[in-house]
Amino acid sequence: MKSDRGVISGMTKKLGMREVLKIVLNYTSGLEEESLLRAMVRSGKGLKERGFSEILKSSKPRNRELELKKILSTVNYARQEIYDLTAQWLLENIPMDVNEIIIGGGTAYYYRNALKNLLKRYRGVNVTWSAGLEKQVSEVFGLPSLDAASRVTDAYSLFMWMQNQLYPKLKLVTTQR
């Protein structure tokens, strides 16, 4: 989603992890979305082979090896495809003269290093990763998990921006409960 001071001014394409999964499922056979997602999470950003061993269908070692190579190459392709679409969308939709970019969502964290490099083009622009906001939202509102907090970081960041515009010297103070 793209917003300017809280006013939605554009929407993304479907660029989340679900799209990565769809590509992999389309190019492989016999995999289930949920087990594939678990395997990708277990495997991590580096796509370690051990994360995928549980979802292989073949019983013969040589076939398992081929199946694993196919899955890994397809996951790599899908990840790159969705990252490329994400980068293209960002560059087409975020002008160079913005003063802040707030990034959040699971897929953003999955591509964190690549996005950091991409956003270096926006010289002098404050880039905020919403994890800090999620922690702050969780503390301020006493939410039990960062997952719950991540759902309201956009609204909270808009509130903080508006507060800073009206009261630039006012600082948020949180207390531990």
N, C-alpha and C positions, 0 to 999 in steps of 0.2 A: 504494500500500500504506500502511496506517496501522499504526503500532506504538507501543507504550508500553514504553519501556526495553527494546526489542528483541523484545518479545512481540507477534506480529502480532495485531491486534485488529480488523482490517477490511480489505477489499479494495476497490480502485477499480472503477469500471465501465471499459469500454474507452474511454479518453480520449486516446489517443496520436495521433500524426500519421497513422497508418494509417487512423484513423476519418475524419479530414479528407479523405484521399484517397478513401475509399469514397464519401463524400457527393458529392464532385466527379465521380467516375466514374459514379455513378448518375444525375446530372443533365446529363451531357454525353454525347456519343457519339464513339466512335472513338479515345479516348485510352487510352494504356497506363499502368499504374500507375508503372512505373519512370521513364518519360520525364516524366510529370507531376511526380513528386517532384523530379527533377533541375531541371525548370523552376521549381518553387517555391523550391528552394534558390538557384538562380541569381538569381531575382527578389528574394529577400530579404524582410524583414518588410514593406516598403513596397509589395510587389507591383508591381514595375516591369514595364512591358509587354515590354521587351526580353527578359526571362527566358522568355517564353512563345512567342516568334516561331518557334522551331524545332519546336514541337509542333502548329502549326496545320496543318490538312489541306487547307483551301481554297486554290485557286490564284488566284482573282480577288481584287483588292485590296479591294473592297467586302465580299465574303464573309469575307475574312480579318479585316477590321475587326469585323464582327458576331460572328464566331467568338471573337475575342479578348475582346470585351466580355462575351460569355456565360461564357467560362472565368473571367475576372477576377471577375465578379459572383458566380459559383458558388463560387469559392475564398473570397471574402470572407464569403459566407453560411456556408460550412462551417466556416471558422475561428471565426466568432462563435458558431456552434452548439456546437462542441466546447469553446470557452472558457466559455460559459454553463454547460454541464454540469459542467465542471471546477470552476468557482467555486461552483456549487450543492453539489457533493460536498464540497468543502473546508469550506464554512460549516456543512453538516449534520453533518460527521464530526470536525471538529477543535474541541474545546471551547475556550472563551475563557481558561481557566485553565492552559493549557500553558505550559511554560517555554522551549521551543525548537521551532522548525519547521525541518526540513531539506528543501530542495526540490532535485530533480534530474531529469535526463532531458531529452531533446532538445525535447520539446513544452513543458516548463516554460520553457526558454530562449526558445523561440519566443514565448511569452506573458509574458515576464519583466516588462515594464513594467506590464501590466495586473495581474499577480499581485502585484507590489510594492504597487500601490494597494489591491488587495483586502486584503492582509495587514496594512495599516495599522490595521485594525479590532482586531488583536491587540496592544493597547498594552502596551509593556514586554516583549514576547516577542522573544527573539532569533531572527531569521530568517537561516538559513544557506543559501547556494546551494552546491551540492555541487561546483562548479568548483574552489573552494579545496581541498576535500577530495580531489578527483581529482588535483590537482597534488601534494598531500601524499602520497597513497597511491602515486602514481607514483614519487616520490622515495624514500620509505621502502622500498618493495619492488623498486625498480629496474625498473619496468615500462616497456616501450618506448613506450607511447602512453597518452594520457588516455582513449582509448576503452576500453582494457583496465582502467584504473583505475576508470572509472565503474561498472563491474559489481560492484565490491566496496565502494563508498563507504558503503552502508548498514551493512554489517557492521563496517567500520572506524570509522564514527561511533559505533556502539554500544560498541565497544571503548574509544574515547576517552572517551565519557561515563562508562563504568564505571571507567576508570582515574582520571578526575577525581574521582569520588565517593570512591574509596579513597585516592588520593594527590593531594589538591587542589593541592599546591605543586610537584608534579613536572611538568616541561615537556618536551615532545618535542623532541629535537635531531636534525636530519638533517645528513648530510654529503654533499658532492658527490663522486661517484665518478669 
